[in-house]
Amino acid sequence: NAGPGQVPHSKPFEVKLLGPFDRPSMAALRENPVKASNITAGIHVYGEPHFGMPFFPGKIVSDSENAPALPPAPEALLPPNAPAATAAVPPTEGLPDWEPLTPELVEDEAIRGDFMLRWAVVLLALLIGCRQIVETTTLVHVKTGRYLAAHGFWPPSKDVFSSTASEHRWINLSWLWDLIASGFFAIGQGVGLSLATALFVAMTWWLLGKTSRANVSNWWGSILGVLSLLASHPRFSGQPETVTLLGLAATLWCFHAWRSSQETTSSSSVIAEASRPVSLWWLVPGFALWSNLDPRMFLGLLLLLLWGLGELLGSTLGRSGMSDAQRKHYWKVLRMCVMASVLNPFGGHSLSSPMELYGTEYPAWRGYVATASGWESTGVLSLWNASLWNSGLGRLPLIAGLLVLFSALVSLALNARRSNLGDWLALAGFVGLASIASHELAAASIVACVVGTLNAQQWYQAKFRQTYSIERGELLFTRGGRAVTVLAFFALAVMSVNQMLFGADGKRVGLGLSNRLQALITAYRSASENSFDDRPFNFVPQQGDVLLWVDQKPFMDSRLAVFTGRGK
């Protein structure tokens, strides 16, 4: 008698119980049915229990003389005088049935492997992004946020911290980030700011993982994601640059998801994976917020402008990826983004910030780099400057960044017949910015990661079959390659935790202020207690940052743009 959900046997048979069995034993037998000839049989009971004795008479029989031997009954279920079982238990008894390997199973393994790799990148970003605060410039942002919170939230028009620039105009385009950073810093003396930075970094690389073509492996995209993570890690400092990396990733994802939802012709030209249509208008409030968080908001506008110019050039050459209606909509949204970016306390200065950054601030910083060591990490030197390549473990982000840029260029070259000219212009523009100042290598690696991933996927989709096989060579590549990638990611995680990746004096994985920065603050606070006044004379910006933190009015600090101008 087949039980519920079981396949009936082809011919009738019965299972009789070898008694006597009590009621608890019967319940145990019903929970562990007898299995014979791969058919699970129900328990058939004959007779009634004797009056006052819960015993059931019977014996066990099989449906065929050739049926495999049954496993012996547990000793607890056998009657006292039952004969000992002589049949051996088959070694495979109780194991699942063997299932042959098929291309469909290999494909399922690959899909699960890609999903695991994508989230491994996010977790690695969360780990590397959670690091101690070592930059004194972070103290300036937190101190500014505290001042704004105590004086009505609106940024002051003139400097309020130094002793020499109180009459100079202070254009603080990151005023909103300063407020946010001061709030996070109040949680555990910097612990909250470290955790918030880690979350921002994880969100950035989560968006990069989502910017991928549908129905194509993103294995290569995960590798590029880790390389771009290593190239960007010097910028994970609790400063507004972290917001710009997130803004670039969000802009790239939104744009490609919009193109995916607008595409209706061929699945091979799908740009990004999107579960539902994404409106490009989301960029407008995004840029309005971004312009109040970081003066490098112009990088997002530059990205959209370069891609739009490439699309215009492609339309004249017959290689446009948009229809006329889509192109008009794109430029309309871009104009609205430009207008939204001036919605800040300083108006159009958010659009002129590139001139101040590259014309004033970076040249001033290069003067300090030329006279003292240890300032290479500010990122003001050119990517090709020899001083950057002589900094030991400091070469790691440079090498990783160049690998991402080179990989994106190779992907564009392989996919030249199908690539969009906007990708070429966007990559060229950001490589040019990184060549001027290595600080922008992080932003360039974000753009290169997306451009390289999408073009490599399109090339792979056009040149190779999209099915899997069970051939030994392909199995070795599919399984072994992903396994090696996972081990490499794990090794990077271990090296980042034990400081092998960034060096003992580098940007440590951890929470709150570093011991070195805490000791520096303590020393400056102790030295200023018996000073003549609160206007000490310092020589380098780092000293001014710490003096500002301990409520002194320094001669100058890292806000070099405030101190520019001719003396009287």
Long-range contacts (C-beta under 8 A, 24 or more apart in sequence): 1-41, 1-42, 1-44, 2-39, 2-40, 2-41, 2-42, 3-33, 3-40, 3-42, 6-39, 6-40, 6-42, 7-39, 9-37, 9-39, 9-41, 9-63, 11-63, 12-63, 13-41, 13-61, 13-62, 13-63, 13-64, 14-44, 14-61, 14-63, 15-41, 15-42, 15-43, 15-44, 15-60, 15-61, 16-44, 16-46, 16-58, 16-59, 16-60, 16-61, 17-43, 17-45, 17-46, 17-56, 17-57, 17-58, 17-59, 17-60, 18-58, 18-59, 18-60, 18-79, 18-82, 19-55, 19-56, 19-57, 19-58, 19-79, 20-53, 20-55, 20-56, 20-57, 20-79, 21-55, 21-56, 21-77, 21-79, 22-54, 22-55, 23-54, 25-76, 25-77, 26-56, 28-74, 28-76, 28-77, 29-77, 34-60, 34-70, 35-70, 36-62, 36-63, 36-67, 36-68, 36-70, 37-62, 37-63, 37-64, 37-67, 37-68, 39-63, 101-470, 102-470, 103-467, 103-468, 103-469, 103-470, 104-468, 106-468, 106-469, 106-470, 106-474, 106-475, 106-478, 107-467, 107-468, 109-478, 109-479, 110-217, 110-468, 110-478, 110-482, 113-219, 113-478, 113-482, 114-217, 114-218, 114-219, 114-222, 114-482, 116-486, 117-218, 117-219, 117-222, 117-482, 117-485, 117-486, 117-489, 118-209, 118-218, 118-221, 118-222, 119-209, 120-222, 120-486, 120-489, 121-205, 121-208, 121-209, 121-222, 121-225, 121-226, 121-229, 121-489, 122-202, 122-205, 122-206, 122-209, 123-202, 123-493, 124-205, 124-226, 124-229, 124-489, 124-492, 124-493, 125-201, 125-202, 125-204, 125-205, 125-206, 125-229, 126-198, 126-199, 126-201, 126-202, 127-198, 127-493, 127-496, 127-497, 127-509, 128-201, 128-229, 128-233, 128-236, 128-496, 128-509, 129-197, 129-198, 129-199, 129-200, 129-201, 129-202, 129-233, 129-236, 130-194, 130-195, 130-197, 130-198, 130-509, 130-510, 130-511, 131-194, 131-197, 131-198, 131-233, 131-236, 131-237, 131-507, 131-508, 131-509, 131-510, 132-194, 132-507, 132-508, 132-509, 132-510, 132-511, 132-512, 132-513, 132-514, 133-190, 133-193, 133-194, 133-237, 133-238, 133-512, 133-513, 133-514, 133-517, 134-237, 134-507, 134-508, 134-514, 134-516, 134-517, 135-237, 135-238, 135-239, 136-517, 136-520, 136-541, 136-542, 136-545, 136-546, 136-549, 136-558, 137-237, 137-239, 137-545, 137-558, 138-181, 138-193, 138-237, 138-238, 138-239, 139-517, 139-521, 139-545, 139-546, 139-548, 139-549, 140-545, 140-548, 140-549, 140-557, 140-558, 140-559, 141-174, 141-177, 141-178, 141-181, 141-182, 141-238, 141-239, 141-240, 142-178, 142-181, 142-182, 142-185, 142-193, 143-182, 143-548, 143-549, 144-172, 144-175, 144-178, 144-182, 145-177, 145-178, 145-179, 145-180, 145-181, 145-182, 145-183, 145-185, 146-182, 148-175, 148-178, 148-179, 148-182, 149-179, 149-182, 149-183, 153-179, 154-345, 155-345, 155-346, 159-559, 159-562, 161-548, 161-553, 161-554, 161-557, 162-544, 162-548, 162-553, 162-554, 162-555, 162-556, 162-557, 162-562, 162-563, 163-535, 163-553, 163-554, 163-555, 164-555, 164-556, 164-563, 165-556, 165-562, 165-563, 168-562, 168-563, 168-565, 170-559, 170-562, 171-346, 171-349, 171-356, 171-561, 172-346, 173-291, 173-292, 173-294, 173-295, 173-297, 173-344, 173-346, 173-349, 173-350, 173-353, 174-240, 174-292, 174-293, 174-294, 174-295, 175-292, 175-345, 176-289, 176-292, 176-293, 177-239, 177-240, 177-243, 177-292, 177-293, 177-294, 180-293, 181-238, 181-239, 184-238, 185-238, 188-511, 188-512, 189-512, 189-513, 190-238, 190-511, 190-512, 190-513, 191-511, 191-512, 193-238, 194-238, 194-510, 194-511, 194-512, 195-511, 196-238, 197-236, 197-237, 197-238, 197-242, 198-236, 200-242, 200-243, 200-245, 200-246, 201-229, 201-236, 201-242, 201-245, 203-246, 203-249, 204-245, 204-246, 204-249, 204-446, 205-229, 205-249, 207-246, 207-249, 207-250, 207-252, 207-253, 208-249, 208-252, 208-253, 208-446, 208-449, 208-450, 210-253, 210-257, 210-272, 210-273, 211-249, 211-252, 211-253, 211-256, 211-257, 211-272, 211-273, 211-450, 211-453, 211-454, 212-272, 212-273, 212-453, 212-454, 212-457, 213-270, 213-271, 213-272, 213-273, 213-454, 213-457, 213-458, 213-461, 214-260, 214-267, 214-270, 214-272, 214-273, 215-267, 215-466, 216-457, 216-460, 216-461, 216-466, 217-457, 217-460, 218-453, 218-457, 219-481, 219-482, 219-485, 220-452, 220-453, 220-456, 220-457, 220-460, 221-449, 221-452, 221-453, 221-456, 221-457, 222-485, 223-485, 224-404, 224-407, 224-408, 224-448, 224-449, 224-452, 224-453, 225-449, 225-453, 226-489, 226-492, 227-400, 227-401, 227-403, 227-404, 227-407, 227-445, 227-449, 228-400, 228-401, 228-404, 228-445, 228-446, 228-448, 228-449, 230-396, 230-397, 230-400, 230-492, 231-397, 231-398, 231-400, 231-401, 231-404, 231-441, 231-442, 231-445, 232-397, 232-441, 232-442, 232-445, 232-446, 233-397, 233-502, 233-507, 234-377, 234-379, 234-397, 234-442, 234-507, 235-379, 235-439, 235-442, 236-507, 237-507, 240-293, 240-294, 240-295, 240-296, 241-294, 241-296, 241-439, 241-442, 243-290, 243-293, 243-294, 244-290, 244-294, 244-296, 244-297, 244-299, 244-300, 244-443, 245-442, 245-443, 245-446, 247-286, 247-290, 247-294, 247-297, 247-299, 247-300, 248-299, 248-300, 248-303, 248-443, 248-446, 248-447, 249-446, 250-286, 251-283, 251-286, 251-300, 251-303, 251-304, 252-303, 252-446, 252-447, 252-450, 254-278, 254-280, 254-282, 254-283, 254-286, 255-280, 255-283, 255-304, 255-307, 256-450, 256-454, 259-321, 259-322, 262-322, 262-326, 268-458, 268-461, 268-462, 269-321, 269-458, 271-454, 272-454, 280-329, 280-330, 280-333, 281-333, 281-336, 283-333, 283-337, 284-333, 284-336, 284-337, 284-340, 285-340, 287-337, 287-338, 287-340, 287-341, 288-340, 288-341, 288-343, 290-341, 291-340, 291-341, 291-342, 291-343, 291-344, 291-350, 292-343, 292-344, 292-345, 295-350, 295-353, 295-356, 295-357, 296-353, 296-357, 296-443, 297-341, 297-350, 297-353, 298-341, 298-350, 298-351, 298-353, 298-354, 299-430, 299-433, 299-440, 299-443, 300-337, 301-334, 301-337, 301-338, 301-341, 301-351, 302-429, 303-426, 303-429, 303-430, 303-447, 304-334, 304-337, 305-334, 306-422, 306-425, 306-426, 306-428, 306-429, 307-422, 307-423, 307-425, 307-426, 308-334, 308-422, 309-422, 309-425, 310-420, 310-421, 310-422, 310-423, 310-424, 310-425, 310-426, 311-420, 311-421, 311-422, 313-421, 313-425, 314-420, 314-421, 314-422, 317-421, 319-420, 319-421, 321-420, 321-422, 356-561, 358-436, 358-437, 360-560, 360-561, 360-564, 361-560, 361-561, 362-436, 362-437, 364-560, 364-561, 364-564, 365-560, 368-540, 368-541, 372-540, 378-439, 379-437, 379-438, 379-439, 379-440, 379-441, 380-437, 380-438, 380-439, 381-437, 381-438, 382-435, 382-436, 382-437, 382-438, 383-434, 383-435, 383-437, 383-438, 383-441, 384-435, 385-438, 388-438, 392-503, 393-501, 393-502, 393-503, 393-506, 394-503, 394-506, 396-501, 396-502, 397-441, 397-442, 398-438, 398-441, 400-445, 401-434, 401-441, 401-442, 401-444, 401-445, 404-445, 404-448, 404-449, 404-452, 405-431, 405-434, 405-444, 405-445, 405-448, 407-448, 407-452, 407-456, 408-447, 408-448, 408-449, 408-451, 408-452, 408-455, 410-452, 411-451, 411-452, 411-453, 411-455, 411-456, 411-459, 412-451, 412-452, 412-455, 414-455, 414-456, 414-459, 415-455, 415-456, 415-458, 415-459, 415-462, 418-455, 418-458, 418-459, 418-462, 419-455, 419-458, 423-451, 423-454, 423-455, 426-451, 427-451, 520-546, 521-546, 521-549, 521-550, 524-549, 524-550, 524-552, 525-550, 528-552
